[in-house]
């Protein structure tokens, strides 16, 4: 228990003496201000655990993880200022060629892609991913979280399909 709770609080209350019937009103003294103790609340003794029972302790609140804000902000600024592509070119090229090989027309003819066309597809893919993650980050922030989760992406996809259905009507 807090020590301050054990101490009775003192308040200042005026003590007004009732004037005597024979005393004139002009002679009445002003009320005297004195400190009066308020009655203490009776404290109930703390229950002691019986034998064989363990005392329950309140769980400690864990400190919030320390984030290096300067490092994170520096990375964000660096990526925003740069004009270079974020995804490595070779793995992206392999991914595009793999998707092209799954096309039914590729069995008859070997499909090829120009270097400039591949760059355009990569820029479009990165722009799509950046926009998607910005929106997903907003959804996570709305849920008072810092970490994005799969359910955030699912909600975004659902919102996009709903909005596309309304645009068609």
N, C-alpha and C positions, 0 to 999 in steps of 0.2 A: 504494500500500500504506500501511497505517496505520503510524505511527511506533512505536506501542506493540507491534505485532507483531514489529518488528525487534529489540526489546530482549529479551534473554534474561530469563526469569523466574527470580527467586531464591527458593529455598525453604530453610527451616531444617531441617536433618537432624542427628540426633545422630551424632557420630563416636565409636564405641566402640572403645577400644583393648583388644586382647586381653591379659588379664593374663598376666604371665610365670609360668612354672611355679613358680618359687621364691618369688614375691611372695605374702605372706599376703592373704586376702580382705578383711580389715579395712582394709588400706592402699589398697584399690582406689579410685581417684578416680571421682567421678560422671561420666557422659558429658558431653563438652564440646559445646555447641551452636554451630555455625558456619554461615555462609551458604555454600551450594554452588550454583554455576551449573548449571542443567540444560542439557543439550546443545541447541544451537539447531537448529531444523529448517532444512534446506537449502532456500533459496528458489531456484526456477527462474527464470531471467531471462525477462522478459516478451517475447513474440514481437513483433517489429517487422513491420509490414505490408510486403509486398514492393512493388516499384515498380509502379504502376498500380492497386494495391489501396487502397481507402480504409479507414481505421480505423473499426471499428464502435463506435458510441457507445451507451451505455445510454439508453433514452428517459427523459425527465424525468417525474416524477410530477406531475400537475397538481393544483393546490390545489382543494379542494372549493369549490363556489360558495357565496358568502356569502348567507345568507337573512336577511331582516329579520324575525326571529321576533316582535318586538313588534308590527309592523304586521300580520302574519298573525294572530297571536293576538287582536289588537284587532278585526279583521274577523270572526273566528269568534265572539267574544263578542257583537259587535253583532248579528249575524244570529241567534244563539241567543236573545237577549233580545227581539228584535222579534217582533211578532205580525202584521206586514203580509205580504202575499203577495210572493214573490220574482219571479215571472214577471209581466211587464206584462199588464194586463187586455186591452187592445185586440188585440194579436197572438194571445193565447190564444183570445179570442172568435172571431177570424177562422178559427183552426185548427179549433175545434169546429164552426163553421158549415160549413166545407169538408168535414169528415168527415160531418156530417149530410147534406150534399147528395149524397154518394156512396151513401147508403142507397137501396136499390131502391124503397122506399115513397115517397121524396121526389119521384119523378117525377109521382106522382098528386096529392099534397098537399104544400103548402109547409110544412115543419117549422119550428117556432119553439121558443125556449127562454126560460124566465123568467130574470130577473137573478139571483135567489137560487139557482136550479138551476145556473146557470153558475158562481157562486161556489163552490158545493159541489163541482162537478166540478173546478174549479181547485185547491181545497184538497186534494182526494183525489189529483190528479195530482202536486202538489208533494210531498205526503207520500210517495207512491210513489217519486218521483225521489230524495228525500233518503234514504229507507231503502235504495234500490238503491245509491246512491253510497257510503253508509256501509259496506255489505257489500263493494262493489268495492274500497274503500280498504283494508279488512281483508285482502282477497286480495292486493292489491299489497304491503302491508306484510309479509305472510307470505312473499312472494317477495323480500323485502328490497329493495323499490323504493319510491320516493316517488310516481312517476308512474303513474297508472292507464292501462291499455292495453285495446284491444278484446278481447284474449284473456281479460282478467279478467272482462269483462262476459259473454263467451261461457261461461266456466266457471260464473259465477253462474247464468246461465239454465239450464245443464245440471244444476246442483245442485238448482235449484228444481223442474225437471221430474222429476228422480229422486225427490225428497222427496214430490212430489205423487202420484207413482205408488205409493209405499209407503203413503201415507195412504189411498188408495182400497182397498187390499187388506184 
